[in-house]
Amino acid sequence: MHGAESVAHGGKTFSICHVHALCSMRHAFFDYNFTKRTKYALYEKQMTRDLKKLSSEKYDVVVIGAGIYGVATAWDATLRGLKVALIDKGDFGNATSANSLKTIHGGLRYLQNLDIIRMRESIHERMVLMNIAPNLIYPLPVLMPTYSHKLKSRPALAAALIANDIVGFDRNGLDDPHKFMPRGHTMSSKKLKQLIPGYDKYNLNGGALWYDCQCYNTERLALSYVLSATQKGADAANYVTATGFLSKNQKVCGIKVKDSLTGESFDIQGKMIVNDGGPWVDKILSNLNGKVPAKKFSLSSALNLIVDRDIMGEYAAGLSGPFKHTFADGSEYNAFRILFFAPWRGKTIIGTNHLPYDGDLNEYKVTEKEIQSFLADVNQAHPAANIKRDEVSYFYGGFLPTTGLNPKTGEVQLVRHYQLHDHSVEDQVNGLITAVGVKYTTARDVAKKTVDLVFQKMEKKSPPCQTEETRLYGGEIEKFEDFLNDNINSKPFGLDEKVMKHLSYNYGSAFQDILSYGKENKEVLQKITGSEEVVKAEVVHAVQQEMALKLSDVVLRRTDLGSGGSPGEKALADTAQVMGVELGWDKTKIKQEIAEVEQVYIPGY
């Protein structure tokens, strides 16, 4: 759900006094006890889109919205024994949650305001994610140049890194060496230039290095929550739109919905409704009790670019780029902002460009003008990269909640903390909770707090939350490097290293589910035309077991075929043909599905 999770360049100077203060607060704030005892989810049930069942069952909890916050909430509630339904008006994780820098951020930037509690939450959740999704989350080294200015100097960053290591004293609570997070340190300008080839700016005098985490495939992570929840008994359906609430005596007792694919309308009954609609939360609430509740989500757009070139090598970096705002009277504000460059699957992700947005949510599309403008800023931040427009293979656009623009600078001011709204307090309507998240990394923790509130509103004693230690679908891996090497060396069905690496990361311990299709027909393990990694069995599996209904579901979310850029005409045709056999598509339908996916890679104007 989150856009840029990069470290701010300016802020307070971190003196030795600050570091000593943090040390003294250790016992006050370091109350997390990460357990190494790991539970495993069992996966035996097929994920089925059963709308008849949704309309006939009575649920404890109905979750509206299957972004990262909604899917995490459904998983938590299911594990605690509640009967759960999960719906989304589109596909699982297809909207704002798909707009991510792929970073799982430990919150170093929170040191600016000495927000130790929030930083501890981020560090803890980072480690939780490495544990429950070991195939998808791994450490990422991050660099930041230092300059002669005191707030951006090596001593200031050195103090910040010391504080970061102190606050994250238990960051290495996992046994897997692949998840080890080294201490941060500073370096000379010569060394920094070696690590970021071609980078050289006025007053550059060194750099700082620390570690965060990266997600190999955020779409598969969101889907893993859904798969885990349905395997444990939850009912989920994509392409089901919430159109209103069922209510009786000032209490919400369900929702009215419409099947987005057929237009059929029906009701889903639930004792508690959780509105996890992200930017759509206000639209969902628009007809609540005949009134319009207070606005929960003011929109700002967030743009990230994917460049089809490995610019950074092993290291991500926060680099200083320009920011310019022109006010209504013609005056200008010029300053600097941090742009985040991250290596990712042989490409480079760069972000984030935040802009106010007051248009129609459903009509939003990244424009060519936005891409060109942001790319110009990116090239000023790292001139040696010299990125050409035709190297931008993809662009992510999504929304983050904002409090408005800074009146002095014109910068978008993002909401800093998640919000949980109990509508019995705010609107005198029982049975409804709205959650608004701000950060991808901490979605599981906010989901825990949401389900805690659900039990409180139901006046039932809550079982302990289990999502901190129960691994997600595909997560039954103890040491990831050993797991990966064993898979590559085994060469099942003669599959090459790239395919086995791809399957190991995306499906984790469930990769055998894909290989099983080859036992009856080895040809299904052939690669999709034009892809070096994705095999046809993944497409079949996506349809049969993962509720893929549209070509875009497979290309963008079930596989990583098109998550870094268009896979090309032949790949789309090949994938559509495989899906067509499974779903009974005719030539007209196949052509329509291909055209819809092609539009994803074309910006607006």
C-alpha distance (Angstrom), angle and dihedral (degrees) to the residues before:
residue distance angle dihedral
M1 . . .
H2 3.72 . .
G3 3.79 125.0 .
A4 3.80 118.4 -162.5
E5 3.77 114.8 13.9
S6 3.84 95.4 175.2
V7 3.80 131.1 137.7
A8 3.80 116.2 -99.1
H9 3.79 113.4 -119.9
G10 3.77 100.3 -144.9
G11 3.76 130.6 40.5
K12 3.77 134.7 104.4
T13 3.76 125.3 -13.2
F14 3.79 111.0 -109.9
S15 3.77 105.3 -135.3
I16 3.79 125.7 -174.7
C17 3.82 85.5 -102.4
H18 3.78 89.4 61.8
V19 3.79 90.4 50.9
H20 3.82 92.2 49.9
A21 3.79 89.1 48.4
L22 3.76 90.3 53.7
C23 3.79 90.9 49.7
S24 3.79 90.7 53.3
M25 3.80 90.9 51.5
R26 3.78 92.2 54.7
H27 3.79 96.5 99.9
A28 3.79 92.1 42.3
F29 3.79 97.2 55.2
F30 3.82 108.2 18.6
D31 3.77 95.6 85.6
Y32 3.79 99.3 129.7
N33 3.77 115.3 112.6
F34 3.80 108.0 -167.8
T35 3.76 109.5 -155.6
K36 3.79 120.9 -143.5
R37 3.80 89.8 -155.7
T38 3.78 103.7 108.9
K39 3.76 127.8 -162.4
Y40 3.76 123.2 -158.2
A41 3.76 129.6 -140.9
L42 3.80 116.8 -132.1
Y43 3.80 118.5 -129.2
E44 3.77 116.6 -156.6
K45 3.80 106.5 117.2
Q46 3.79 122.5 88.1
M47 3.81 116.0 -125.8
T48 3.80 104.6 -119.1
R49 3.80 130.9 -179.6
D50 3.79 96.9 -132.9
L51 3.81 107.5 169.8
K52 3.79 92.3 170.2
K53 3.80 89.7 60.1
L54 3.81 91.3 46.7
S55 3.77 89.8 55.2
S56 3.81 96.1 46.4
E57 3.82 103.7 41.2
K58 3.79 127.3 82.7
Y59 3.81 110.8 -134.6
D60 3.77 133.0 -159.5
V61 3.80 90.9 -144.7
V62 3.79 132.9 17.0
V63 3.81 113.7 -166.2
I64 3.80 116.9 -157.1
G65 3.80 111.9 -156.1
A66 3.80 128.2 34.1
G67 3.77 100.4 -146.7
I68 3.80 117.9 123.3
Y69 3.83 92.2 -75.5
G70 3.79 94.5 47.9
V71 3.80 96.1 46.6
A72 3.81 91.7 46.8
T73 3.82 89.5 50.9
A74 3.81 92.4 49.7
W75 3.82 90.8 49.7
D76 3.80 93.7 49.0
A77 3.81 94.1 46.6
T78 3.80 91.4 48.1
L79 3.80 92.9 50.1
R80 3.80 89.4 52.0
G81 3.78 90.6 57.7
L82 3.79 102.1 -99.7
K83 3.79 122.8 138.6
V84 3.79 103.3 -116.8
A85 3.80 138.0 -167.7
L86 3.82 121.2 -169.4
I87 3.80 125.0 -168.3
D88 3.80 137.5 171.9
K89 3.78 130.8 -171.8
G90 3.81 88.6 -132.9
D91 3.78 132.5 16.8
F92 3.79 124.5 -47.1
G93 3.81 110.1 -76.9
N94 3.78 92.8 -5.2
A95 3.80 102.6 131.2
T96 3.80 131.9 38.8
S97 3.82 93.5 -8.7
A98 3.80 88.3 61.2
N99 3.81 89.5 59.6
S100 3.78 100.7 82.3
L101 3.77 140.9 130.7
K102 3.82 85.1 -136.5
T103 3.82 89.2 -120.4
I104 3.79 122.6 138.2
H105 3.77 97.5 -156.2
G106 3.80 127.5 -151.6
G107 3.80 94.0 -158.8
L108 3.81 104.6 -111.5
R109 3.80 88.7 155.9
Y110 3.83 90.4 63.3
L111 3.80 88.0 73.3
Q112 3.80 87.3 77.6
N113 3.78 88.6 73.1
L114 3.81 95.7 27.5
D115 3.80 87.9 -116.7
I116 3.79 92.5 164.0
I117 3.80 96.2 161.5
R118 3.80 93.1 56.4
M119 3.79 90.6 43.6
R120 3.81 90.8 52.1
E121 3.80 89.8 51.2
S122 3.81 91.1 52.5
I123 3.80 94.6 47.1
H124 3.78 91.0 47.8
E125 3.81 93.9 47.9
R126 3.78 90.7 47.9
M127 3.80 89.5 58.2
V128 3.81 92.3 43.5
L129 3.80 90.1 55.3
M130 3.80 92.2 49.0
N131 3.79 87.2 53.8
I132 3.80 102.0 44.2
A133 3.84 95.4 38.4
P134 3.84 103.4 29.1
N135 3.80 93.3 159.4
L136 3.80 93.2 56.2
I137 3.83 106.8 36.4
Y138 3.81 124.9 61.1
P139 3.83 139.5 153.3
L140 3.80 119.5 -79.3
P141 3.82 122.5 -162.8
V142 3.81 111.8 -134.7
L143 3.81 128.2 -162.1
M144 3.77 132.1 -161.1
P145 3.83 124.0 -174.7
T146 3.79 117.8 -128.0
Y147 3.79 127.0 -145.1
S148 3.78 139.6 -166.7
H149 3.82 93.2 -94.6
K150 3.78 109.4 103.5
L151 3.81 95.7 -126.6
K152 3.81 90.3 50.4
S153 3.78 97.9 35.2
R154 3.79 130.9 119.3
P155 3.84 93.4 -108.2
A156 3.81 91.3 53.0
L157 3.81 93.0 48.6
A158 3.81 91.5 42.6
A159 3.81 89.9 56.7
A160 3.80 90.2 47.3
L161 3.80 91.5 52.1
I162 3.80 91.8 49.4
A163 3.79 89.1 51.4
N164 3.81 90.2 47.0
D165 3.80 91.1 54.2
I166 3.79 91.5 47.5
V167 3.81 94.0 49.4
G168 3.81 89.4 45.0
F169 3.79 94.5 44.9
D170 3.83 91.3 136.3
R171 3.81 97.2 42.1
N172 3.81 91.0 117.9
G173 3.80 97.5 60.6
L174 3.81 94.2 130.7
D175 3.81 127.5 90.3
D176 3.80 94.5 -140.7
P177 3.84 110.2 99.9
H178 3.81 88.2 -154.2
K179 3.81 87.3 69.9
F180 3.82 96.7 51.1
M181 3.82 114.6 133.8
P182 3.85 111.6 -155.8
R183 3.79 124.0 -150.0
G184 3.78 119.0 -89.8
H185 3.79 123.6 -113.0
T186 3.79 142.9 170.5
M187 3.79 127.4 -113.0
S188 3.78 143.1 -167.8
S189 3.79 123.4 -86.2
K190 3.81 88.7 -112.0
K191 3.79 91.2 58.0
L192 3.81 92.7 45.3
K193 3.80 91.0 53.2
Q194 3.80 89.1 52.8
L195 3.79 91.1 53.4
I196 3.83 94.2 44.0
P197 3.82 102.4 36.8
G198 3.78 113.2 -144.6
Y199 3.78 95.9 10.0
D200 3.80 111.3 133.9
K201 3.78 126.2 145.8
Y202 3.77 135.9 171.9
N203 3.82 113.3 -81.8
L204 3.82 92.0 11.2
N205 3.80 106.4 155.9
G206 3.80 105.7 162.2
G207 3.75 144.1 -45.4
A208 3.78 146.9 -110.3
L209 3.80 128.1 -126.1
W210 3.81 127.8 -160.9
Y211 3.80 137.2 150.1
D212 3.77 132.9 -109.5
C213 3.80 128.0 154.8
Q214 3.77 137.6 -99.3
C215 3.80 131.8 -152.1
Y216 3.79 116.1 -132.4
N217 3.79 92.7 -153.1
T218 3.83 120.3 3.8
E219 3.80 91.6 -173.3
R220 3.80 91.9 57.4
L221 3.82 89.4 47.3
A222 3.81 91.3 56.2
L223 3.79 90.7 45.1
S224 3.82 90.4 49.9
Y225 3.81 88.8 61.5
V226 3.82 90.3 52.0
L227 3.80 93.3 46.6
S228 3.80 90.7 48.1
A229 3.81 92.6 49.5
T230 3.81 95.0 47.7
Q231 3.79 91.8 47.1
K232 3.79 87.4 57.2
G233 3.79 94.0 49.6
A234 3.81 108.8 -81.7
D235 3.80 119.8 134.6
A236 3.80 116.0 -134.4
A237 3.78 135.0 -179.9
N238 3.78 132.4 179.7
Y239 3.82 124.0 -152.1
V240 3.81 92.7 36.3
T241 3.82 114.5 127.5
A242 3.81 124.1 -153.5
T243 3.81 107.2 -132.5
G244 3.80 102.2 172.6
F245 3.79 147.6 -29.0
L246 3.77 133.4 -85.7
S247 3.78 108.6 -137.3
K248 3.78 140.9 173.9
N249 3.80 128.1 -178.0
Q250 3.82 94.8 -8.2
K251 3.80 91.8 -49.0
V252 3.77 127.8 111.8
C253 3.80 108.8 -132.2
G254 3.79 101.2 172.6
I255 3.78 146.1 -30.2
K256 3.77 138.1 -94.2
V257 3.79 112.6 -128.4
K258 3.79 142.1 179.2
D259 3.77 128.4 -147.7
S260 3.81 101.2 -121.7
L261 3.81 91.2 -153.5
T262 3.81 100.0 51.5
G263 3.80 104.3 17.2
E264 3.81 91.3 -123.4
S265 3.82 114.3 148.8
F266 3.79 127.1 -149.8
D267 3.80 142.0 147.4
I268 3.81 132.6 -103.9
Q269 3.80 116.3 -155.5
G270 3.80 120.9 -145.3
K271 3.79 138.7 161.7
M272 3.82 90.5 -141.4
I273 3.79 129.8 23.4
V274 3.80 121.2 -156.2
N275 3.79 114.5 -160.7
D276 3.81 104.8 -151.4
G277 3.79 94.1 157.2
G278 3.81 97.0 135.0
P279 3.83 109.3 -153.5
W280 3.82 88.3 1.0
V281 3.83 95.4 60.8
D282 3.81 92.6 102.7
K283 3.80 93.1 48.1
I284 3.81 89.1 51.6
L285 3.81 89.7 50.9
S286 3.80 95.6 44.6
N287 3.81 95.0 103.4
L288 3.77 98.5 37.4
N289 3.81 110.0 145.4
G290 3.80 90.8 -24.9
K291 3.80 91.4 -64.0
V292 3.79 137.6 95.5
P293 3.83 109.0 -119.7
A294 3.79 122.8 -143.4
K295 3.79 112.7 -72.4
K296 3.80 113.1 -91.5
F297 3.82 102.6 -177.6
S298 3.82 124.5 39.0
L299 3.79 107.8 -169.3
S300 3.77 132.1 -118.1
S301 3.79 123.1 164.1
A302 3.79 123.3 -127.5
L303 3.80 122.1 -158.1
N304 3.81 127.1 -164.5
L305 3.79 126.3 178.1
I306 3.79 131.3 -147.4
V307 3.79 115.6 -151.2
D308 3.78 117.8 -158.6
R309 3.80 92.6 -132.3
D310 3.78 134.7 75.1
I311 3.80 100.2 -118.5
M312 3.79 98.8 160.9
G313 3.81 106.1 41.2
E314 3.80 110.0 -159.8
Y315 3.81 98.6 -13.4
A316 3.78 136.0 72.5
A317 3.81 116.9 -150.3
G318 3.77 141.3 -163.8
L319 3.81 105.4 -139.3
S320 3.77 128.2 -174.0
G321 3.80 113.4 -111.7
P322 3.82 135.1 172.3
F323 3.78 126.8 -84.9
K324 3.79 122.2 -167.1
H325 3.80 130.4 177.4
T326 3.79 126.2 -178.6
F327 3.80 115.2 -154.0
A328 3.80 125.8 -145.1
D329 3.82 91.3 -99.1
G330 3.80 91.5 56.5
S331 3.80 96.1 -104.8
E332 3.80 118.5 133.0
Y333 3.77 136.4 -140.1
N334 3.81 115.0 -154.8
A335 3.79 123.3 -173.5
F336 3.80 142.1 127.5
R337 3.78 134.0 -88.6
I338 3.78 133.5 -174.7
L339 3.79 117.5 -103.6
F340 3.78 117.4 -164.0
F341 3.82 120.3 -136.7
A342 3.81 115.2 -170.4
P343 3.81 132.2 176.7
W344 3.80 111.5 -128.4
R345 3.80 128.5 174.0
G346 3.80 93.9 -31.0
K347 3.80 92.6 -45.1
T348 3.82 135.1 83.3
I349 3.80 126.5 -115.3
I350 3.81 115.8 -155.6
G351 3.79 127.6 -172.8
T352 2.86 169.8 -115.5
N353 3.80 128.6 -13.3
H354 3.82 111.8 170.0
L355 3.81 120.9 -162.9
P356 3.82 133.6 167.4
Y357 3.79 114.2 -104.7
D358 3.80 128.3 -162.8
G359 3.80 100.8 162.1
D360 3.78 132.9 102.9
L361 3.80 112.1 -59.4
N362 3.77 92.9 -141.5
E363 3.80 93.3 48.7
Y364 3.80 97.5 52.1
K365 3.77 117.5 125.5
V366 3.79 131.1 160.9
T367 3.80 108.7 -106.7
E368 3.76 129.1 -138.4
K369 3.80 88.2 -121.6
E370 3.82 90.8 57.9
I371 3.79 91.4 49.6
Q372 3.80 93.7 48.6
S373 3.81 93.2 46.2
F374 3.79 94.2 47.6
L375 3.81 92.0 44.7
A376 3.81 89.6 55.1
D377 3.83 89.2 55.0
V378 3.79 90.7 46.7
N379 3.80 91.6 54.1
Q380 3.80 90.5 50.0
A381 3.81 89.4 52.5
H382 3.81 91.5 50.9
P383 3.83 108.8 15.7
A384 3.80 94.1 174.4
A385 3.81 90.6 61.8
N386 3.82 88.7 64.9
I387 3.79 93.6 -172.7
K388 3.78 115.4 -161.6
R389 3.80 121.8 -146.7
D390 3.80 92.5 -116.6
E391 3.81 88.9 58.4
V392 3.81 90.8 64.2
S393 3.78 97.6 95.8
Y394 3.79 97.0 175.9
F395 3.79 142.8 4.3
Y396 3.79 129.5 -154.3
G397 3.76 120.9 -149.5
G398 3.80 124.3 -176.1
F399 3.78 143.5 137.7
L400 3.78 137.1 -93.9
P401 3.82 126.5 -174.0
T402 3.80 114.3 -104.0
T403 3.78 137.1 -170.5
G404 3.82 89.6 -148.1
L405 3.79 135.8 -94.4
N406 3.77 125.9 -36.7
P407 3.83 101.3 -109.1
K408 3.81 92.0 -144.8
T409 3.80 99.7 46.0
G410 3.80 107.1 18.5
E411 3.82 90.8 -127.2
V412 3.81 120.3 145.2
Q413 3.81 109.5 -105.9
L414 3.78 108.7 -145.5
V415 3.79 123.7 -149.9
R416 3.79 105.9 -104.1
H417 3.81 103.2 -159.9
Y418 3.77 135.3 46.8
Q419 3.81 118.4 -110.9
L420 3.80 130.4 -140.5
H421 3.80 113.9 -166.5
D422 3.80 120.2 -163.1
H423 3.79 103.3 -161.2
S424 3.79 93.2 -160.6
V425 3.81 85.8 69.0
E426 3.79 99.5 36.1
D427 3.81 102.1 36.1
Q428 3.82 104.8 11.7
V429 3.81 89.2 -114.7
N430 3.80 116.7 129.0
G431 3.77 127.4 -150.9
L432 3.80 97.9 39.1
I433 3.82 133.7 101.4
T434 3.80 126.6 177.3
A435 3.81 120.5 -158.3
V436 3.80 123.8 -166.1
G437 3.79 116.4 -171.0
V438 3.77 130.1 -164.4
K439 3.78 105.3 -174.2
Y440 3.80 133.6 48.5
T441 3.81 93.4 -150.3
T442 3.79 96.5 61.4
A443 3.82 99.0 41.7
R444 3.81 92.6 110.7
D445 3.81 92.1 53.3
V446 3.81 92.6 48.7
A447 3.81 88.7 47.8
K448 3.82 88.5 54.4
K449 3.81 90.8 53.0
T450 3.81 90.2 46.5
V451 3.80 93.1 53.5
D452 3.82 90.0 45.2
L453 3.81 87.0 57.7
V454 3.81 91.2 46.6
F455 3.79 90.7 57.8
Q456 3.79 90.6 45.2
K457 3.81 91.4 53.2
M458 3.80 90.7 46.6
E459 3.81 88.4 51.1
K460 3.77 90.4 -128.1
K461 3.78 129.2 131.8
S462 3.79 108.9 -107.6
P463 3.79 121.4 -130.4
P464 3.83 113.1 -131.8
C465 3.79 116.2 -77.5
Q466 3.81 109.6 -104.1
T467 3.80 102.6 -176.0
E468 3.78 93.3 94.0
E469 3.78 92.4 68.3
T470 3.82 106.9 19.1
R471 3.75 110.2 95.6
L472 3.76 120.8 -130.4
Y473 3.77 127.3 -119.9
G474 3.82 107.7 -58.3
G475 3.80 93.5 15.0
E476 3.82 100.5 111.7
I477 3.81 92.4 116.7
E478 3.81 125.8 121.7
K479 3.82 101.9 -175.2
F480 3.77 112.7 16.8
E481 3.83 99.8 -161.2
D482 3.82 90.7 53.6
F483 3.79 90.0 46.7
L484 3.81 91.9 49.9
N485 3.80 95.5 45.9
D486 3.79 92.3 47.4
N487 3.79 90.7 52.8
I488 3.80 93.6 47.6
N489 3.81 93.7 46.7
S490 3.79 94.6 46.9
K491 3.82 92.2 60.9
P492 3.81 95.7 -163.0
F493 3.81 112.7 -154.8
G494 3.82 86.3 0.2
L495 3.82 92.3 -71.8
D496 3.80 112.8 166.4
E497 3.82 129.1 -122.5
K498 3.81 96.2 -95.0
V499 3.79 92.9 53.9
M500 3.80 94.0 46.0
K501 3.81 92.2 47.4
H502 3.79 89.6 49.4
L503 3.81 92.9 49.4
S504 3.81 92.8 44.5
Y505 3.80 93.7 54.0
N506 3.79 98.8 40.0
Y507 3.80 100.0 40.7
G508 3.80 102.6 20.6
S509 3.79 113.0 -169.6
A510 3.82 89.0 -6.1
F511 3.83 92.0 68.0
Q512 3.81 87.6 104.7
D513 3.80 87.0 69.2
I514 3.79 87.5 67.9
L515 3.79 95.0 44.0
S516 3.80 91.4 50.9
Y517 3.79 90.2 73.1
G518 3.79 88.7 64.4
K519 3.78 93.1 62.2
E520 3.79 91.0 75.4
N521 3.79 98.7 29.6
K522 3.79 119.2 15.7
E523 3.81 91.0 -170.1
V524 3.81 90.0 72.2
L525 3.82 87.5 69.2
Q526 3.79 90.5 64.0
K527 3.80 115.5 115.0
I528 3.77 121.9 -100.8
T529 3.80 107.8 -101.5
G530 3.80 109.1 -88.2
S531 3.82 94.9 13.9
E532 3.79 124.3 107.4
E533 3.82 93.5 -162.5
V534 3.81 117.4 20.9
V535 3.81 116.6 88.0
K536 3.79 127.5 -159.1
A537 3.80 92.2 -114.8
E538 3.80 88.5 69.4
V539 3.79 89.8 60.4
V540 3.81 92.2 49.1
H541 3.81 90.1 47.0
A542 3.81 91.7 48.5
V543 3.80 90.6 56.2
Q544 3.79 98.7 39.6
Q545 3.80 100.2 39.0
E546 3.83 109.8 14.4
M547 3.82 104.7 47.3
A548 3.82 96.4 -113.7
L549 3.81 106.1 169.0
K550 3.79 103.4 162.7
L551 3.79 132.9 44.8
S552 3.81 89.4 -116.5
D553 3.82 89.6 58.6
V554 3.80 89.8 61.8
V555 3.80 99.9 35.9
L556 3.81 96.6 46.3
R557 3.82 106.9 24.9
R558 3.83 117.3 13.6
T559 3.80 92.9 46.7
D560 3.79 130.9 18.2
L561 3.79 91.4 -122.6
G562 3.80 94.0 120.0
S563 3.81 106.1 11.1
G564 3.80 92.0 104.3
G565 3.78 98.6 39.0
S566 3.77 142.3 -43.2
P567 3.81 111.0 -42.6
G568 3.80 90.5 -148.9
E569 3.80 136.8 -108.5
K570 3.80 96.6 -71.8
A571 3.80 93.8 49.9
L572 3.80 92.0 48.7
A573 3.79 91.8 47.8
D574 3.80 92.3 47.7
T575 3.81 92.9 47.8
A576 3.81 92.7 45.8
Q577 3.79 90.2 50.6
V578 3.82 91.8 54.4
M579 3.81 91.2 46.8
G580 3.79 90.5 45.6
V581 3.79 91.5 58.7
E582 3.81 90.4 51.0
L583 3.81 96.6 44.6
G584 3.80 101.2 31.9
W585 3.79 96.9 -113.4
D586 3.78 119.2 172.8
K587 3.81 124.2 -145.2
T588 3.81 92.5 -90.4
K589 3.79 92.5 52.9
I590 3.80 92.3 47.1
K591 3.80 90.6 51.3
Q592 3.81 90.7 49.2
E593 3.81 93.3 50.1
I594 3.80 92.1 49.6
A595 3.81 91.5 49.5
E596 3.82 91.1 52.0
V597 3.80 92.3 53.1
E598 3.80 92.7 46.4
Q599 3.81 88.9 56.6
V600 3.82 90.0 60.1
Y601 3.80 90.1 69.3
I602 3.81 95.4 48.1
P603 3.84 114.9 85.7
G604 3.77 124.0 -140.0
Y605 3.80 124.3 -111.0
